[in-house]
Amino acid sequence: MPTKLRLIPARAPSALLTAAEYYISASRARGLSPRTIKYALGFPLREIFLPWCADNGITSPEQLDSRTLVRFQAHLEEHGGKEGTPLKRNSIHSYQKSVKGFVSWLKAEGEKVPGDIKLPRLEQRIVQTLTPKEIDQLEAAATSTRDAIIVRLLAETGIRRAECAGLKVKDVLEEGGRHYLLVHGKGRRDRRVPLSPSLARRIRKYVNGRSRDSHVFLALHMQSGDREPLSDSGITQMITNLGELAGLDKHVTPHLFRHTAATHMLRKGVDSLLVAQVLGHSSLQMIQRVYSHMTPTDAHIAVMKALTASEDEDE
């Protein structure tokens, strides 16, 4: 039988619980994705923070002083998550960040919340990327035209796996001799992602004859007499399998391609703001993380390029 989620004790909703549900609804109305609502807001608040508050007699925003919030942080450190299992530091940080966002929202709404959460610094990890040779190996290991195109598409554009799965034939655009993908990103934000002419030709040849509303990437096997769109999890499984078939000594995921694309663009001198725009980021935080694994040589080349350009302008 499936494991039941822990329920908050049956009682009249507290002011804190009511506020949390309103916060989650407001976040949904802002256009946050269902996945973000479920895992980044709903689970940490409904299954971790609010039950802890109920167990400790905390029922209103006014009780969230700094001492109380520090006690919650200590609880995560000492007792772990929902089932009392130890949590990784990144998970603890994620739960704390969710509560901090809720507390900030309460204050913005005019609630008298006396405390705040101070997030500890996480160790900055080096982000793995794929080399051009490894990308070629993955594409060569593909057993279908569809899979080979997905490898090249993820490597060149860095789009998310859900964005890749959601692409339709009508989203492959050409304007003034330039090729784009109309990508439907997080928070209902659409953006145009440049495509190389060669990849655009491959995609158009692959979807030739299909209706404009057809998904670009379909399942390879029929279901109920029709081919269903390739799912997010299907893309992940396919990419991971290709990593094993290609014999790469790293765990290959769609997100690894995203880091790879960002790094490649930055090393080619693309402005970080444009990289963030292409990847669909609302801030430069991810771009700053990518820069952390680039070598001093990369930084030197970028600075010298900028300095040289300045000297040319002065002449």
N, C-alpha and C positions, 0 to 999 in steps of 0.2 A: 504494500500500500504506500502511496506517496506520503512523504513527511509533511505534517501540517505545520503551517507557519505559526509562530508564537503570537498569541492575541493579547492585546492590552486588556486588563481586567474589565469585566462588564460593570460599568458604573456610568453615572452622568458624565458626559465629556467635560474634561477640565478646560480651563481657558487656554492652557498651553497646547493641549491636543487640538482644540478647535483652531488655534492660530497656525499650528503646523499643517493641518489639512488645507487651510486657506492659502498658505504659502506654496504648497505643492500644486494646488489648482492655479494659482497666479503664475507659477513657473510654467505650467502646461500652456496657459493662455499666451505666454511670451513666445511660444514656438519651440521650446526645448523638445528634443526628440523623446519618444516613448521610452527608449532605452535609458536615457539620462534620467528621466523622471523615475523610472523603476529602480535603477541600481545606484545612481548618484544621490538621489534625494529620498525616495520612498523607503528603501531598505534601511539606510543608516538612521533615519528619523523614526520610522514606524517600528522597526524591529530591534533597534539598539538603544537610541537615545531616549525615546518616550517611555519604553518599559522601565529603563533605569530611573527616570524621573518619577514614575508612578511608584516604584519600589521604595523611593526615598522621600516620598511625600511632597514632591515638587509639582505644583499644579498650575502655577501662573508665571508669566514672563518676569514679573518683579522679583521672583526668587532666584533668577539666574545671575547671581553675583559671581565675582571672579573665583571665590573659594569653591563654590558649587561646581563651576565649570572645570576647575583644576581637579576636583574629586572625580568628575566624569572621565577626564583624561587619565587619571591614575587607575581608574577601574578598567579602562581598555588595556592599559599596560599590564596590569596584574591578573585580570581575569579573562581577558580575551574577548571574543565576540559573542554572538547569540547563544551558542551552545557551550560557552565556557572554554572553547578551544583557543590555543595561542594564536595571536595575530601577527602577521609580518608587519614590519615598521611602515611599509607603504600603505597597508590596509588601515592601520591606526591613523595615519596621516589623512587618508581619504575620508574616514568617518569624522575626524575632527574638522576637516575642511567643510563637510556638509553641515555640521552643527554651526560652525562659524558663519556660513552663508545664511542660515536661518536666523541667527542672532542679529546679524547685520540688517536683515530684512525687517525684523521686529523693531529695531531702532528707527529705521527709515519710515516705518508705519506709525511712529509716535509712541511706541510702547516704552515704558520706563524699565529698561534692562540695564542693571548696574555693572554687569561683567562683560568679558569678552574672552575669546580663545586665542592664545598665542601659538601659532603653528611652529613646531620645531623644524629646523632645516633638515632636509633629506640629503643623503650623500648623492652627489652627482655622478650618475653612471655613464660610462662611455657607450654611446649608441652604436650598435652594429649596423653595417651597411653591406650591400652586395657590390662586388667589383663588376666591371663590364664583362669580363670573361665568365663570371658566375651567372650573369643574366643570360648570356649566350648559351651556356650549358643548360640552364633551366628551359629556355625556349627550344633547344634541340631535343630535350627529353620529353617534350609535349607529344601526346599521342593523337592530337586532333588540331585542326586549324583553330578552333575556338580557344583551346588552352594556350596555344602559341601566341595568339593575339592578346589574350588577357595578360600574359607575362610581359609582353612588350608595352602594353598600355599602362600597366601599373608602374613599370620601370620609368617610363617617359613622363607620366603625368603626376604620379603620387596620389591619385584619387583614392578615397576610402573604399573598402570592399563593398559596403552597402551602396555607395554611389555607383560603383562598377556594375553591381547586380541590377540597379534600377535604370540603367541606360536604355533608352528606346531609339529606334531607327531615326526618328525625327530629331533626336538630340545631336546627331552628327551634322555639323553645319559647315558651310563654305561661304565666305563673304569676301569679295574683292581678292580672290585668289588665296586667301588665308583660311586655314582649317581650324575648327574648334569643336569641343564637346560642350554642350549645355548640361552642366552637372547640377543635380538637385541635392544640395548639401544639408548640413545640420541646421536646425532652427528655420527650416523652410527658406533658406538663402540659396538662390541660384547663382551660378557664376559660369563664366566662359573660360575653358581651359584650352590653351593652344595645343594643336596636334601637328606632328610632322607630316609633310605631304605623303611620305611613303606609308606611314601607319594609317593615315586617313584612307588611302587607296585600298589597303588591305581590309579595313573594316567595311568599306562600301562594297567591295567584291564579296565579302563574307555574307552581308545582309541583302545582297542583290535579289530582287523579286519579292521581298517581304513587305508587309504593310508598314506604314509610318508609325503605327501604334504598337508594333511588335517589339518586344524586348530584344536588345542586341544579342545577349548571351542566353541561350536556351539549354535546358537539360539535354543530354545526348540521347536519352531513351524516352520513348513514348509513355505517357501516363493517361489512361482514360481516352485513348485515341488521339491525344494531342501532346505537344511538347511544352512542358511548363518552363517558366523563366528559371534560370540558374539562381539558386538561393545564396545568401551571404555565407552560410556554413558550407555550401557546396564549393564556393570559391576557396575558402580556407583549406578544406580537405584536399582539393585539387592542387593548390600551391604547395602544401606540406608534402604531398605524395611526390610531386615533381622534385622537391629538394632531396628526397631520398633516392629517387631514380637517378638524379644527376650526380649523386655521391658527394654532395656538399657537406662539409663538417660543421654546419650551423643549422639551427632550427629555422626554417624558412616559413614566413607568414606574410600575408598581404601587407601588414603594417611595416614589415622590414623594407618592402619596396617604397613605402612612403618616406621613410628616413633616407633611403638611397636617393630618391628623386630630389629631395630637398638639398642633400649634400652636393649632388651633381650640379644643381642649378647655382648654388652658392659658389662653388669652385669655378664655375664658368663666368662668375662676375655678375650674376643677376642680383639686383637690389633685394635686400631681405624683405622689404615691404611688399615687393612684387611676388616673392616666393610665398609669403604668407597669404597673399591674395589668391594665387594659383591653387594653393593647398586648401583654401577655405578656412583659414584661421582668423579669429577675430582679434588676436593679439600676437605679439612676437615671442611669447614664452617658448613655444616649441622650436622656433628658429634659433633662439639663444641656446637651447639645449643642443641643437645640431652643431652650432659653432663650437661647442665645448670639445668635440672629438676631432675637430680639424687641426691639422698640424701647424706649428709655427711657420712653416714654409707657406702654407695657404694664406695665413695672415699677412706675411711679408709681401707676397705677390699682390694681394688685394690692396694693401696700403700703397705699394709702389705704383700700381696701376692708377690709383686715385691721384697720387702726387704728380705722376707724369701728365695726367689729364689736366691738372691745375696749371702746370708749367706751360702746356700748350696753349691754354686759354689766355695766359698772361702775355704771350708773345704777340 
